[in-house]
Amino acid sequence: MKLPPFLSARVLALALFAPLLAAAAPTPRPNVIYFLADDLGWTDVGWHGGDIATPHLDRLAAGGARLEQFYVLPVCSPTRAAFLTGRYPIRHGLQIGVVRPWAQYGLPLGETTLAQALGAAGYATAIAGKWHLGHFQPEYLPTRRGFQSQYGHYNGALDYYTHQREGGHDWHRNDQESRDAGYTTALVGDEAVRVVEAADPARPFFLYVPFNAPHTPLQAPEEYLRRYAHVADPKRRTYAAMVTCLDDQVGRVVAALARRGLTERTLIAFSSDNGGPITLGATNGPLRAQKGTVYEGGVRVPAFATWPGVIAAGTVVQAPLHIVDWYPTLLRLAGVTTAPALPLDGRDAWPTITKGAPSPHEAILLNAYPRGGAVRMGDWKLVRNGAIGANDLPDSPGKTGKKKGGKAPGPAADTLELFNLAADPGERENLAARHPEIVRRLADRLEAFAREALPPKAEAAPTGFRAPRVWGQPD
């Protein structure tokens, strides 16, 4: 059928300008899945040359952007606080340790969590896994902090099979006691798959999947242990089995997305919550030290972001980023334009991830705690009293932390270390004596952060402490 001349011209114009119109159209709001591993070392993933099988994570990393200078905090709770608020844990008083089972505090209620902000923007929000941000009052539980559905545990270091911590039951659905039986990593995978399968395709969702693995206690299903029977060190053997089990759960969630036709509508991001504990089976390769320190082995972690058709496959981002950056970045992608109630430390990292822009930070705080900390500016990193680390003890049953009112041990005098991470990512050569002017500039910046910090919260188990029958619920 021959079109009238005026229609022919209009069709031709639309055909000519369609590519430009498509390019100008806003990107649809993505579904967001954030996988957070617990205590994963730098070289405990395949794309960093590790000997643990992580094929599903490897494929996701290769299919998007590897974030090769991605920073978190030295231990669990501070990183979670940073991710969910876009603010450094110095703003919360959560900078030096984890929220212990008996703690009478948590993430301050005045903070607007990422789940609350995305929920207000119309997202369905869910958490499957480890909370670790306070449970001493109902107001601190996940369903009161913006998550419309919750599944998992509140404490760290729970038993993977009994789901107990200090003798109290710690497994919950929608912040009510759950007696689901099974290995916790697989149960978290089950729930994440369920959320994807139940998702309304007309409504974007935010699914936060903070695994407990491979954090202690070192426990793994026999089928995974058999795969690493050749590993002589029993800690490494079990740790490796736990990582591969986690990887399989990620693969199940990705497969569920594909079945629903949601792959190209979903941004998947991944990182560890801190560096690997090398005394408990992890490896950090060339990076110095381990979990609990502000050296690279404690705060620089495997990370990636993948969104097919939006983030180019094979992208490698070497610009420094921090987990606080995901808060403003995800709000931007969700179309949120209102200013946050509290000032953010995070910066929109989307141009850095997708267009090769420089880091959005002039300075990145790696931590600030009494008489210590670390800051990065460009390629330079200053560490103050780094040997103290995060003043944190392993979060394991029976470890009660520092005595109430006591002080963490400190050095007789300040030690300042200066590293050029571009030339020395392993932090082997202290250049402080050669560059006093750079030391002063970074020390001033670290001191400015320290002046803004709230006093660190810390609380030992009270005398005669007894775990409740169910954590987070009155006896």
C-alpha positions in Angstrom: 0.0 0.0 0.0 1.4 3.4 -1.0 1.5 5.9 1.8 0.3 9.5 1.4 3.2 11.9 0.8 2.9 13.6 4.2 3.0 10.2 5.9 5.9 9.0 3.8 7.9 12.0 4.9 7.0 11.4 8.5 7.9 7.7 8.4 11.2 8.5 6.7 12.0 11.1 9.4 11.3 8.7 12.1 13.5 6.1 10.5 16.3 8.5 10.2 16.1 9.8 13.8 15.1 6.6 15.6 18.7 5.8 16.6 19.1 9.3 18.1 15.7 9.1 19.9 16.7 5.7 21.3 20.0 7.0 22.5 18.4 9.9 24.2 15.7 7.8 25.9 16.3 7.3 29.6 17.6 3.8 30.7 14.7 1.9 32.3 15.0 1.6 36.1 16.8 -1.7 36.7 16.2 -4.5 39.1 19.1 -4.5 41.5 20.7 -7.6 43.1 23.7 -7.0 45.4 25.5 -10.2 46.5 27.8 -9.6 49.5 30.3 -12.4 50.5 31.6 -12.5 54.0 35.4 -12.8 54.5 36.2 -13.5 50.9 39.9 -13.1 50.1 41.3 -11.2 47.1 42.6 -14.4 45.4 39.7 -16.6 46.4 37.9 -16.0 43.1 38.8 -17.3 39.6 39.3 -13.9 37.9 42.1 -13.1 40.4 43.9 -16.4 39.6 42.6 -18.2 42.7 42.4 -22.0 42.9 38.8 -22.1 44.2 36.1 -22.9 41.6 33.9 -19.8 41.2 32.6 -20.2 37.6 29.3 -18.3 38.1 31.0 -15.3 39.7 33.7 -15.4 37.0 31.2 -15.3 34.2 29.4 -12.4 35.8 32.6 -10.5 36.3 33.7 -11.1 32.7 30.3 -10.0 31.4 30.5 -6.6 33.0 32.9 -4.3 34.9 35.5 -5.7 37.3 36.1 -3.1 40.0 39.7 -3.7 40.8 40.2 -0.9 43.4 37.0 -1.3 45.3 37.2 -0.6 49.1 35.1 -1.6 52.1 35.7 -1.6 55.8 38.0 -4.0 57.7 35.2 -6.0 59.3 31.5 -7.0 58.8 29.1 -4.5 60.5 30.8 -1.3 59.4 30.7 -2.4 55.7 27.0 -3.2 55.9 26.3 0.2 57.5 28.3 2.0 54.8 26.5 0.2 52.0 23.0 0.8 53.4 23.5 4.4 54.2 26.1 5.8 51.8 27.9 7.2 54.8 31.1 6.2 56.4 30.7 4.3 59.7 32.4 7.1 61.6 29.0 8.8 61.2 27.3 5.9 63.1 29.9 5.1 65.8 30.3 1.7 64.1 33.8 2.1 62.8 35.9 -0.3 64.9 34.1 -3.6 65.4 31.0 -5.7 64.8 27.6 -5.5 66.5 27.9 -8.3 69.0 24.9 -10.5 69.9 24.4 -8.8 73.2 24.9 -5.2 71.9 22.3 -2.7 73.0 22.8 -0.6 69.8 22.6 -0.9 66.1 22.5 1.2 62.9 21.1 4.5 64.2 17.4 4.9 63.5 17.9 8.4 62.1 19.6 6.9 59.0 17.6 6.4 55.8 18.6 3.0 54.5 19.0 2.2 50.8 16.0 -0.1 51.2 13.9 2.8 52.5 15.0 5.1 49.8 14.4 2.6 47.0 11.1 1.5 48.6 9.9 5.1 48.5 10.8 5.2 44.8 8.5 2.3 44.1 10.9 -0.7 44.4 10.0 -4.0 46.0 12.8 -4.6 48.6 14.0 -7.9 50.1 17.0 -9.1 52.1 18.1 -12.7 52.2 21.0 -13.4 54.5 23.0 -11.7 57.3 21.8 -8.5 58.9 24.4 -7.7 61.6 23.3 -4.2 62.2 21.4 -4.5 65.5 18.4 -6.5 66.8 18.1 -5.5 70.5 14.8 -3.7 69.8 12.2 -4.3 67.0 12.8 -0.9 65.5 16.3 -2.1 64.5 15.2 -5.2 62.6 15.3 -5.3 58.7 11.5 -5.0 58.2 11.5 -1.8 60.2 14.5 -0.5 58.1 12.9 -0.6 54.7 12.9 -4.3 53.7 9.5 -5.5 52.7 10.6 -9.1 53.1 13.4 -10.6 55.2 14.9 -14.0 55.5 18.1 -15.1 57.4 20.0 -14.2 60.5 20.8 -11.2 62.6 24.2 -12.1 64.1 27.5 -13.2 62.5 29.2 -16.5 63.1 26.1 -18.6 63.5 26.3 -22.4 63.1 25.5 -23.2 59.4 23.4 -26.2 60.4 21.8 -25.6 63.8 21.3 -21.8 63.1 22.4 -21.0 66.6 24.6 -18.3 68.0 25.7 -18.5 71.7 22.9 -21.1 72.1 20.1 -18.8 70.9 18.2 -19.5 67.7 19.0 -17.1 64.9 16.9 -17.8 61.8 14.0 -15.6 60.8 11.4 -14.9 58.1 10.0 -11.4 58.1 11.6 -10.9 61.5 9.7 -13.8 63.1 11.2 -17.1 64.2 11.8 -19.6 61.4 12.6 -23.3 61.9 13.6 -24.0 58.3 16.2 -26.7 58.3 19.3 -26.9 56.1 22.7 -25.4 55.4 22.4 -21.7 55.6 24.2 -20.7 52.4 21.8 -23.0 50.4 18.7 -21.6 52.3 19.8 -18.0 51.4 20.1 -19.1 47.8 16.6 -20.7 48.0 15.1 -17.5 49.2 16.9 -15.3 46.7 15.6 -17.6 43.9 12.1 -17.4 45.4 12.2 -13.6 45.4 13.2 -13.5 41.7 10.5 -16.0 40.8 7.8 -14.1 42.6 8.9 -10.7 41.3 6.2 -8.5 39.6 7.7 -7.8 36.2 5.9 -4.4 36.2 7.7 -3.3 39.4 11.5 -3.1 39.9 13.0 -4.9 42.8 16.1 -4.5 45.1 17.3 -7.8 46.4 20.2 -7.7 48.9 21.9 -11.0 49.4 24.5 -10.8 52.2 25.8 -14.4 52.5 27.4 -15.5 55.8 29.9 -17.6 53.8 32.8 -18.2 54.0 32.9 -16.6 57.5 33.6 -19.0 60.4 32.6 -21.4 61.7 34.2 -23.3 58.9 31.5 -25.8 57.9 30.6 -27.1 54.5 28.4 -29.9 53.0 30.1 -33.1 52.3 29.5 -32.9 48.6 31.5 -29.8 48.4 34.3 -31.0 50.8 34.8 -34.0 48.5 35.7 -31.6 45.6 38.6 -30.3 47.7 39.8 -33.5 49.2 43.2 -32.8 47.6 43.7 -29.7 49.7 46.0 -30.7 52.7 45.1 -27.8 55.0 41.7 -28.6 56.6 40.9 -24.9 57.0 41.6 -24.1 53.4 39.7 -27.2 52.3 36.6 -26.2 54.1 36.9 -22.6 53.2 37.2 -23.4 49.5 34.1 -25.7 49.7 32.1 -22.9 51.3 33.1 -20.4 48.6 32.1 -22.8 45.8 28.8 -23.5 47.5 28.2 -19.7 47.6 29.1 -19.5 43.9 26.6 -22.2 43.1 23.8 -20.2 44.9 24.7 -17.1 42.8 24.4 -19.3 39.7 20.9 -20.4 40.8 19.8 -16.8 41.1 21.2 -15.9 37.7 19.4 -18.9 36.2 16.1 -17.7 37.8 16.5 -14.3 36.2 17.0 -15.9 32.8 13.9 -18.1 33.2 11.9 -15.0 34.0 13.3 -13.0 31.1 14.8 -10.5 33.5 18.5 -10.8 32.8 18.8 -7.6 30.7 16.6 -5.7 33.1 18.8 -6.4 36.1 22.0 -4.9 37.5 24.0 -7.4 39.5 26.8 -6.2 41.8 29.1 -8.2 44.0 31.8 -7.7 46.6 33.2 -9.1 49.8 32.5 -7.2 53.1 36.2 -7.2 54.0 39.4 -8.8 53.1 40.1 -12.4 53.7 41.3 -13.8 57.1 44.4 -15.6 56.0 44.6 -17.5 59.3 41.2 -19.0 58.7 41.7 -20.3 55.2 41.6 -17.2 53.0 44.2 -15.9 50.6 44.9 -12.3 49.7 47.7 -12.8 47.1 49.9 -9.8 46.7 47.9 -7.6 49.0 49.3 -6.9 52.5 47.8 -8.3 55.7 44.2 -9.4 56.2 40.7 -8.8 57.6 40.7 -6.4 60.6 43.4 -4.1 59.2 43.4 -1.0 57.1 46.1 -2.4 54.8 44.9 -3.4 51.3 44.4 -7.1 52.4 41.8 -5.9 54.9 39.9 -3.3 52.8 40.4 -3.9 49.1 38.1 -6.7 47.9 36.9 -8.6 44.8 34.0 -6.7 43.2 32.1 -6.3 40.0 29.0 -4.8 38.4 27.1 -6.5 35.5 24.2 -5.3 33.5 24.0 -6.8 30.0 23.6 -4.2 27.3 24.4 -1.3 29.6 27.8 -2.1 31.1 30.2 -3.3 28.4 31.5 -6.8 28.9 35.2 -7.0 29.7 35.4 -3.6 31.4 38.1 -3.2 34.0 37.8 -0.2 36.3 41.0 0.8 38.0 39.7 4.0 39.5 39.3 3.8 43.3 35.7 3.4 44.5 34.1 2.7 47.9 31.0 0.7 48.9 29.4 4.0 50.1 29.2 4.9 46.4 26.5 2.3 45.6 23.9 4.3 47.6 23.9 7.5 45.4 24.6 5.4 42.3 21.6 3.2 42.8 19.3 6.1 43.7 20.4 7.8 40.4 19.5 4.7 38.5 16.2 4.5 40.3 15.3 8.0 39.2 15.5 9.5 42.7 16.2 13.2 42.5 15.4 14.4 46.0 18.3 15.3 48.2 19.0 12.8 51.0 18.1 13.8 54.6 21.8 13.4 55.7 24.9 14.3 53.7 26.4 11.4 51.9 30.0 10.3 51.7 29.3 8.2 48.7 29.6 9.6 45.2 27.8 8.6 42.0 30.1 6.0 40.5 28.1 5.3 37.3 30.3 7.5 35.0 33.3 5.7 36.4 31.8 2.3 35.9 30.3 2.8 32.4 32.3 5.6 30.8 35.8 5.3 32.2 35.5 8.5 34.2 38.0 9.1 37.0 37.2 8.3 40.6 34.5 10.6 41.9 36.6 11.0 45.1 39.3 13.4 46.0 39.9 11.3 49.1 38.6 7.9 50.3 38.4 7.2 54.0 39.4 3.6 54.7 38.7 4.1 58.4 39.3 6.4 61.3 39.4 5.1 64.9 41.1 6.4 68.1 44.8 6.9 67.3 44.6 5.2 63.9 43.2 4.9 60.5 44.0 5.2 56.8 43.1 7.5 53.9 43.7 7.3 50.1 44.1 10.3 47.9 44.9 9.5 44.3 47.7 6.9 44.2 48.8 7.8 47.7 47.7 6.0 50.9 48.6 7.0 54.4 48.3 4.5 57.2 48.4 5.6 60.8 49.2 2.8 63.4 48.1 0.2 60.9 49.3 -2.7 63.0 46.4 -2.1 65.4 44.0 -2.8 62.5 40.4 -2.3 63.4 40.9 -3.2 67.1 38.6 -6.1 66.4 38.6 -9.7 67.7 37.2 -12.5 65.6 33.4 -12.6 65.7 33.1 -16.1 67.0 31.0 -17.6 69.8 32.7 -17.2 73.2 34.7 -14.1 72.0 33.4 -11.3 74.1 35.7 -8.5 72.9 37.3 -5.9 75.0 36.4 -5.5 78.6 33.7 -2.9 79.2 35.3 0.5 79.7 38.8 -0.8 78.7 41.0 0.6 76.0 42.4 -1.2 73.1 46.2 -1.5 73.2 48.1 1.1 71.3 51.6 2.0 70.3 53.9 4.1 72.4 54.1 6.6 69.6 52.4 7.2 66.2 53.7 5.3 63.2 52.9 6.8 59.8 53.3 4.8 56.6 53.0 6.3 53.1 52.5 4.1 50.1 52.2 4.7 46.4 49.7 2.1 45.4 50.2 2.5 41.7 53.8 1.4 42.0 53.5 -0.7 45.2 50.0 -2.2 45.6 51.4 -4.7 48.1 52.4 -1.8 50.5 56.0 -3.0 50.8 57.9 0.3 50.8 57.1 3.0 53.3 57.8 6.4 51.6 56.9 8.6 54.5 60.5 9.8 55.1 60.9 10.8 51.4 57.7 12.7 51.0 56.9 14.6 54.2 54.7 17.1 52.4 52.5 14.3 51.1 52.4 12.8 54.5 51.2 16.1 56.0 48.5 16.6 53.4 47.1 13.1 53.9 47.5 13.2 57.7 45.5 16.5 57.7 42.7 14.9 55.7 42.7 11.8 58.0 42.6 14.1 61.1 39.7 16.0 59.6 37.7 12.8 59.2 38.7 11.8 62.8 37.3 15.1 64.2 34.0 14.3 62.5 33.8 10.8 63.9 31.4 9.7 66.6 32.9 7.8 69.6 33.1 4.2 68.6 30.5 1.9 70.1 31.7 -1.2 71.8 30.1 -3.5 74.3 31.3 -6.6 76.1 29.0 -9.4 77.1 27.4 -8.4 80.5 28.2 -10.5 83.5 26.0 -13.6 83.6 25.0 -13.1 80.0 22.6 -15.7 78.6 21.4 -15.9 75.1 17.6 -15.6 74.5 15.8 -18.6 73.1 15.4 -16.7 69.8 17.6 -13.7 68.9 15.6 -10.5 68.3 12.5 -11.7 70.2 11.7 -11.3 73.9 11.8 -14.5 75.9 
